[in-house]
């Protein structure tokens, strides 16, 4: 049994039976992948909701050829890209 199969078995068991975190019984967790982890409830149990991507404090200003009157599309970190926002 390789590592990925062991992980899938653990996730499946956790999903069905829930798990304890520091003595608090948490219910089952939904089967979604959250790159920045799950939002936690007041007991410290994960919810079926993902944490947002962190916003960078300082973004590098992109060197773009186009001037965008509506501004630039932001990337996953909240920094501007060279892609123009197109009004709908």
C-alpha positions in Angstrom: 0.0 0.0 0.0 1.6 3.3 -1.0 1.4 6.6 0.8 -1.4 8.0 -1.3 -3.6 5.0 -0.6 -2.9 5.2 3.1 -3.8 8.9 3.0 -7.1 8.2 1.1 -8.1 5.5 3.7 -7.4 8.0 6.5 -9.4 10.8 4.9 -12.3 8.4 4.2 -12.4 7.2 7.8 -12.2 10.7 9.1 -15.0 11.8 6.7 -17.3 9.0 7.9 -16.5 8.9 11.6 -15.2 12.4 12.4 -12.3 12.9 14.7 -11.2 14.5 17.9 -9.1 17.7 18.3 -7.7 18.1 21.8 -10.6 16.1 23.3 -13.3 17.8 21.3 -15.2 15.5 19.0 -15.6 17.0 15.5 -18.1 15.7 13.1 -17.3 14.5 9.6 -15.5 16.9 7.2 -16.6 17.4 3.6 -14.4 16.0 0.9 -13.0 19.3 -0.5 -9.4 20.3 -0.8 -8.5 23.7 0.7 -5.1 25.0 -0.4 -5.0 27.4 2.7 -6.8 25.0 5.0 -10.4 24.9 6.3 -12.2 27.6 8.2 -12.5 26.5 11.9 -15.5 26.8 14.1 -15.4 28.1 17.7 -14.5 24.6 19.0 -11.5 24.3 16.6 -13.3 21.9 14.3 -12.9 22.3 10.5 -15.9 23.5 8.5 -16.8 22.7 4.9 -15.5 26.1 3.9 -12.0 27.1 2.7 -9.8 29.9 4.1 -9.2 32.7 1.6 -5.8 33.1 0.0 -3.5 35.4 2.0 -3.2 38.9 0.7 0.4 40.0 0.1 1.5 43.1 2.0 3.6 44.4 -0.9 3.0 43.5 -4.5 5.5 43.9 -7.3 4.2 46.4 -9.8 3.9 44.6 -13.2 5.6 46.1 -16.3 2.5 46.2 -18.6 2.3 47.5 -22.2 -1.4 48.2 -22.0 -3.1 51.0 -20.0 -6.3 49.6 -18.4 -9.0 52.3 -17.8 -10.9 49.9 -15.5 -7.8 48.6 -13.7 -6.0 45.3 -13.7 -7.2 41.8 -12.9 -5.7 40.6 -9.6 -3.9 37.3 -9.2 -4.5 34.7 -6.4 -2.4 36.7 -4.0 -4.3 39.9 -4.6 -1.6 41.5 -6.7 -2.3 43.2 -10.1 -1.5 41.4 -13.3 -1.2 42.9 -16.9 -4.7 41.6 -17.8 -7.2 44.4 -18.1 -10.6 44.3 -16.3 -13.2 44.2 -19.0 -16.6 45.7 -18.0 -19.5 43.4 -18.5 
